[in-house]
Structure formats: structure tokens, C-alpha cells
């Protein structure tokens, strides 16, 4: 499985043989992003979002991210969007060297090595952009994501106990960070 790298575009074959492209989000992707996000949001398991954007909200968000120098990438599998990765840089000059990372992939395509490629795509973008720190949060009930982030060099910075409540159950939120040298 080779990884072809063009400016901000990664294309590769997933473990199941599907063709995958990770590339910057475009305004015309808004409808597909919303559709792909619906099942993730409805599950309410590992995403900090209670509803999807409207078409106009998603289109405006894509434009804002592009204009402000953030990362917003889509994960296309055989031409259909199944996930995203985004890094929002700090708004203040004193925090611009940091970015918060959020990602999700539809359950339909998980387990095919796509998460690892998203990590590489994101870390490459951050390094190219000169970020010093990339941070994220992960729920304690999501050990697969937690272990993935640790394998890529993220370290735990702290834990907020009982920070979230899903289906009446309290969970911890773990703060993790990756420091670029």
C-alpha cells in the first residue's frame, strides 16, 4: 500500500481495496459532509456535536476555514465522503502556534487503515504550517482512538473527570497533545 503525496492531497488504496483520497474540503463538498456526519452525530458516541450543520452553515464554515488558514480535509472513499479531519489554529496571535484537532470517519469504512493516513496527513500539514503543538480530546470510552494517538506520539496532558455524560453515564475527557520539534 503506497502513499502518493501531492500538495495537500493523499491518495492510497485502503486495506479493503477501496481507493481513498484525503484532500482539502471544497464548498461543493458541504452536502456530502453533512450526510456523512449524520450517522456519527446520531450515535453520540465519540463526537462533540449534537446536530449537523445546515448546508449554508457548512458552506460558510468551509470558506471560513480556508480564509483563516486552518485545515479542513475530507476523506473520500471510492468518490464518496466518509469522514473529515480539521485543525483550527488559535485565534489569538499568542495561540496561533497551537491547533486543535478533530476528526471522524464513518463506521462503514473504519478498520481499513484510513485513520493512520489521516494522522499522517494532519501531522504533515501542521509541520509544513509551522505549528508547535497539536492538541485534541478523546473520551475515555474510546480506547482505539486513544491508542492510535499515542502510537503517533501524542502525550496525555490531563484528564477531566466526569466531563461528559452520554446515555446517563459519565465519562472522562482526556486531553492529549503532539509537540513538533
Buried (B, 14 or more C-beta within 10 A) or exposed (E): EEEEEEEBEBBBBBEEEBEBBBBBBBEEBBEBBBBBBEEBBEEEEBBEEEEBBEEEEBBBBBBEBBEEEBBBBBBBBEEBBBBBBBBBBBEEEEEBBBBBBBBBBBEEBBEBBBBEBBBBBBBEBBEEBEBEBBBBBBBBBBEEBBEBBEEBBBEEEEEEEEBBEEEEEEBBBBBBBBEBE
